[in-house]
Amino acid sequence: MEVVKGEVVSFQHVDKVYHSGTVALSQFDLSIADGEFISFLGPSGCGKSTALRMVAGLGEATNGRVKVFNQSPKDVIKHSNDIAYVFQEANLLPWRTVLDNVLLPLEIRGINKEKRKECAVEVLEMVGLKDYLHAYPRQLSGGMKMRVSIARALAAKPKLLLMDEPFAALDEMTRQTLQMDLLQIW
């Protein structure tokens, strides 16, 4: 398979077999171009999370190749902030405020204090949480926690945002609201 201009992600004949013998992916081929918004649909256990984890560099193919920006995912992660991942659960640090949770990846990257706060406040406003900067995760609803998680991912200004069923544990109304909000942010 040749590289397509503007290709962001490619799976080329990817197999993933876990040590237990479970086949998660078999001869999986996919090309995702710049600007596309892709959703993986399928039953539990069909390989959706496995594919996302491979793109994020959190797992490797048994056979075949996964490329992100025409590099291995691990090389992309090692040399840039171009990939952000939102997990199924918010995974917020309970001892840090909303603002401090969003600041964390920016702190780790060594961005200066003033710039990282400006960026964090901007993305928290984008997800509708500007009034909750000093709240702690225990003070937030499930939907608000996911918004913080999304803001944390967006703060790094990634070129590729991966989301692994971030709204699955939410009620239907909250899920629909967050899905519409995400489309507006995109």
N, C-alpha and C positions, 0 to 999 in steps of 0.2 A: 504494500500500500504506500503510495507516495504522499508526501506532505502537501496538504492543501494550503494555499495562501490564506493567512488569517486563522489557521487552525490553532486552537487553544489546547484541546485534549484529543488524544487518539489512543484507542485500544486496538491492537493488532494481533488477532488470533490468540486472545488471552484466555488461559485456563487458570483456575484457582481451585486447588484441592487441599483441604485442611488435613492436618496430621491424623485426624479421626477417620479420614477417608471421605468425608463429605465434599461433594463437588458443588462449589458455589458458582463458578462460571466455567463455561466450556465453549471454546472457539468464539469468544466474544469479540466483535468488531464494532467500533463506533468512532465517529469523528465529530467533534463539536467545534464550530467556528466561533470566531470573535463576535460578541454581541448576542449570541443565542442564549435562550433561557430554556433549559432542558429539565424535564421531570422523569424520574424512573418510576414506573408503576409496576406492581406485581405483588403476589402474595408474600407473606412472611417467609424468609429463608430462601428467596430466589436469587440473592446476590446483589441487591441494591446497595446495601451498606458496604459490602465487600468492595464493590466497584468504586464507591466514593472514597473509601479508606485508601485504596490503591492510588487514586489521583492525588490524595493528600499526603502520600508518602508514608502512611501508617500501616501499610501492608504491601507485600510483593506478590507478583504473579508467579504461579508455578511454571508456566510456559507463556511465551508471547511477550509483547512489549507494551508498556504504558508510557506515553509521552505527554508532558505538559509543557507548552511553549517550546516544543521540539527538544526537550531535555527529559532526563529521568526526573520523576517527582522529588526524589531526595536531593538532587542537585538544585532544583528550583528552590526548595525550602532552605537549603544550606546557604544559597547566595542571594536570596531576595525575600521580600515580604509579599510576594505576588499571590499566595494562596491563603485563604482564611476558611476555617471550618466551624460550622455551628452544629453541635451534637444534638441528639434527641432530647437530652436534658440540659437545662441551663448551665449547670456546673459552675455556679458562682461561689466565690469565697465568702462564707458567712460573716467573717470578721471585717470585711471591707464594705464600704458604702457602694452605692450604685456607681458613683463617679470613680471611686478607686478601683472597682472591678473593671471598668472600661479603660482606665488608665494603665492597668497592668501590662498588656502587651507593648504599649508604647514605652513604659518604663524599662522593660526588658530590652527593648531595641535601643535604648539610650537617647531617646528624643528629649530635647530640653524641656524643662518643666512648664514653661509658659506655653510653648507650642502644643505639647501633649494635652494640657488642660483645655486649650482652645478647641482642639480637635475632638476631644471627648465630649465637651459640652455641645458641640455642633452635631455629632451623631446622636447624642441623647435627645436633642431637640427634634432631630429627624424622625426618631422612633416614638416621639410623644412623651418623653420622660424628663423633660427639662425641670419640672417641678419636684423631682424625686432624687436629685443629685446626692443628698445626704441621708437618704433612707438606706436601711440594711435589707438584704434579701428576705429575711423573715417578715418584713413589713410589706412585702409585695405579693400580688396575686401571681398565679402561674403564668398568665399572659404577659405580665409586666416583667417577670424574670426572663422569659424568652426574648423580650424586647431588649433587655440589658445584654443578653448573650449575643444577639444580632448586632447591637451597637458596638460591642467589644470587637466583633469580627470586622465590622465596617471601619472602625477607627484606624486600622492599619492601611486603609485604602487599597485593598487587594485588587488585582486584575481578575481573579477567579474566586468566587464565593461558593463554597460547597455547604449544603444544608442537608442533614440527615434526619428527616421527619421531625423538624423542630416543633411542629404544632400537634403532633400525634396525641399527647396527653391532655390537650386542652378541650374545653367544651366547644360545641359546634359554632356558637356565635363568636366566641373569641378567636377561634381558628379562622373563620371567614374574614373577620376584621383584620387579623394579622396578615393573612394572605393578600388582601387588598392593599394594606399598607406596604407590604414588601414590593408589590408590583409598582406602586407609586415611587418608592425609593429607587428601584431599578431604573 
